[in-house]
Amino acid sequence: MAESKTYLSVPFAQKDEAKALGAKWDAIKKKWYVPADKDLGLFARWQAADLEAAPTTQKSRASSPKTGSSVKNGATGVFTYPADKNFVAYSGDEPPWD
């Protein structure tokens, strides 16, 4: 049977505390987790919020540095134009310089 892992949302500033309680680091997923043999109750404060699922708030967007201008697109949300007028988007199929 595979070992059960409960993943946590541990802020970087609290990583040493989580580690001291027995949390382990998953280098592939880049997340802390609780091994099956540990008491989940010790890690309750890091279980409540999943950072990947949490939507970005307006406050955190406002505090981020400006990289380009944004426009509201009704169908898809916000589109950000690059700050550099010579920017070429790379789709992954072909390099833009060929």
C-alpha positions as a Python dict, from the first residue, in 0.01 Angstrom:
ca = {
    (1, 'M'): (0, 0, 0),
    (2, 'A'): (127, 348, -88),
    (3, 'E'): (215, 579, 198),
    (4, 'S'): (-53, 843, 259),
    (5, 'K'): (52, 1208, 252),
    (6, 'T'): (-150, 1508, 362),
    (7, 'Y'): (-16, 1817, 189),
    (8, 'L'): (7, 2147, 374),
    (9, 'S'): (20, 2516, 285),
    (10, 'V'): (318, 2624, 493),
    (11, 'P'): (449, 2979, 443),
    (12, 'F'): (825, 2996, 398),
    (13, 'A'): (865, 3184, 726),
    (14, 'Q'): (706, 2890, 914),
    (15, 'K'): (886, 2603, 740),
    (16, 'D'): (1124, 2535, 1030),
    (17, 'E'): (832, 2507, 1270),
    (18, 'A'): (650, 2262, 1045),
    (19, 'K'): (968, 2059, 1002),
    (20, 'A'): (1022, 2047, 1379),
    (21, 'L'): (673, 1900, 1419),
    (22, 'G'): (756, 1625, 1170),
    (23, 'A'): (644, 1762, 835),
    (24, 'K'): (844, 1647, 533),
    (25, 'W'): (928, 1830, 209),
    (26, 'D'): (811, 1683, -122),
    (27, 'A'): (1073, 1810, -369),
    (28, 'I'): (869, 1710, -674),
    (29, 'K'): (547, 1889, -572),
    (30, 'K'): (742, 2157, -380),
    (31, 'K'): (507, 2129, -84),
    (32, 'W'): (527, 2024, 277),
    (33, 'Y'): (330, 1717, 380),
    (34, 'V'): (242, 1518, 692),
    (35, 'P'): (355, 1154, 681),
    (36, 'A'): (90, 891, 763),
    (37, 'D'): (245, 814, 1104),
    (38, 'K'): (210, 1174, 1235),
    (39, 'D'): (-86, 1335, 1414),
    (40, 'L'): (-268, 1567, 1172),
    (41, 'G'): (-392, 1781, 1461),
    (42, 'L'): (-44, 1927, 1505),
    (43, 'F'): (-63, 2073, 1154),
    (44, 'A'): (-422, 2209, 1161),
    (45, 'R'): (-326, 2572, 1094),
    (46, 'W'): (-155, 2476, 766),
    (47, 'Q'): (-437, 2250, 645),
    (48, 'A'): (-712, 2514, 633),
    (49, 'A'): (-592, 2717, 332),
    (50, 'D'): (-472, 2566, 8),
    (51, 'L'): (-258, 2829, -165),
    (52, 'E'): (-302, 2676, -511),
    (53, 'A'): (-682, 2690, -491),
    (54, 'A'): (-702, 3036, -334),
    (55, 'P'): (-792, 3307, -584),
    (56, 'T'): (-569, 3611, -613),
    (57, 'T'): (-722, 3907, -436),
    (58, 'Q'): (-723, 4262, -562),
    (59, 'K'): (-501, 4365, -271),
    (60, 'S'): (-224, 4123, -370),
    (61, 'R'): (-251, 4229, -733),
    (62, 'A'): (-219, 4593, -634),
    (63, 'S'): (98, 4525, -437),
    (64, 'S'): (268, 4343, -725),
    (65, 'P'): (504, 4542, -946),
    (66, 'K'): (365, 4679, -1270),
    (67, 'T'): (484, 4486, -1575),
    (68, 'G'): (243, 4614, -1836),
    (69, 'S'): (-100, 4759, -1889),
    (70, 'S'): (-419, 4562, -1828),
    (71, 'V'): (-755, 4572, -1995),
    (72, 'K'): (-1079, 4406, -1894),
    (73, 'N'): (-1197, 4138, -2134),
    (74, 'G'): (-1556, 4034, -2061),
    (75, 'A'): (-1523, 3674, -2174),
    (76, 'T'): (-1190, 3578, -2021),
    (77, 'G'): (-1117, 3829, -1747),
    (78, 'V'): (-810, 4053, -1751),
    (79, 'F'): (-547, 4051, -2022),
    (80, 'T'): (-209, 4206, -1944),
    (81, 'Y'): (-8, 4359, -2223),
    (82, 'P'): (369, 4330, -2188),
    (83, 'A'): (560, 4638, -2077),
    (84, 'D'): (828, 4577, -2343),
    (85, 'K'): (700, 4672, -2690),
    (86, 'N'): (947, 4423, -2845),
    (87, 'F'): (814, 4128, -2643),
    (88, 'V'): (728, 3818, -2847),
    (89, 'A'): (515, 3550, -2681),
    (90, 'Y'): (653, 3198, -2702),
    (91, 'S'): (387, 2933, -2757),
    (92, 'G'): (622, 2639, -2706),
    (93, 'D'): (578, 2503, -3058),
    (94, 'E'): (836, 2706, -3247),
    (95, 'P'): (1091, 2959, -3123),
    (96, 'P'): (977, 3312, -3218),
    (97, 'W'): (1320, 3405, -3356),
    (98, 'D'): (1315, 3154, -3646),
}
